[in-house]
Amino acid sequence: MLTLLLEATLIEFLSTPNKLVGIILAMLGFALSILAKKITKVARKSEFVNSKDPLYLILLAVALCFIMVGMIITIF
């Protein structure tokens, strides 16, 4: 947060490459976490998705990893 105070503007802060990559990864993770149930429905060809379905859990785990890596890249 201190680096945000040292930057001239918010646009300059967000336009650094590592901040952009981190934000994009976090957004992809967030989108994947929202769409995980729909992706699992299409892949399994069923209306009901069990919350313990392995594909659903793997998609949520990948989404969580994207979010965590994005946050870490954005911070450093």
Contacts in CASP RR format, 6 or more apart in sequence:
PFRMAT RR
TARGET T0000
AUTHOR 0000-0000-0000
METHOD contacts of the structure
MODEL  1
MLTLLLEATLIEFLSTPNKLVGIILAMLGFALSILAKKITKVARKSEFVN
SKDPLYLILLAVALCFIMVGMIITIF
3 13 0 8 1.000
4 10 0 8 1.000
4 13 0 8 1.000
7 13 0 8 1.000
13 19 0 8 1.000
14 20 0 8 1.000
14 23 0 8 1.000
18 73 0 8 1.000
18 74 0 8 1.000
18 76 0 8 1.000
19 73 0 8 1.000
19 74 0 8 1.000
21 70 0 8 1.000
21 73 0 8 1.000
22 69 0 8 1.000
22 70 0 8 1.000
22 71 0 8 1.000
22 73 0 8 1.000
22 74 0 8 1.000
23 70 0 8 1.000
23 74 0 8 1.000
25 66 0 8 1.000
25 67 0 8 1.000
25 69 0 8 1.000
25 70 0 8 1.000
25 73 0 8 1.000
26 66 0 8 1.000
26 67 0 8 1.000
26 70 0 8 1.000
26 71 0 8 1.000
26 74 0 8 1.000
28 66 0 8 1.000
29 62 0 8 1.000
29 63 0 8 1.000
29 64 0 8 1.000
29 66 0 8 1.000
29 67 0 8 1.000
30 63 0 8 1.000
30 67 0 8 1.000
32 59 0 8 1.000
32 62 0 8 1.000
32 63 0 8 1.000
32 66 0 8 1.000
33 59 0 8 1.000
33 60 0 8 1.000
33 63 0 8 1.000
33 64 0 8 1.000
33 67 0 8 1.000
36 56 0 8 1.000
36 59 0 8 1.000
36 60 0 8 1.000
36 63 0 8 1.000
37 49 0 8 1.000
37 56 0 8 1.000
39 55 0 8 1.000
39 59 0 8 1.000
40 49 0 8 1.000
40 53 0 8 1.000
40 55 0 8 1.000
40 56 0 8 1.000
40 59 0 8 1.000
41 47 0 8 1.000
41 49 0 8 1.000
43 55 0 8 1.000
44 53 0 8 1.000
44 55 0 8 1.000
49 56 0 8 1.000
50 56 0 8 1.000
END
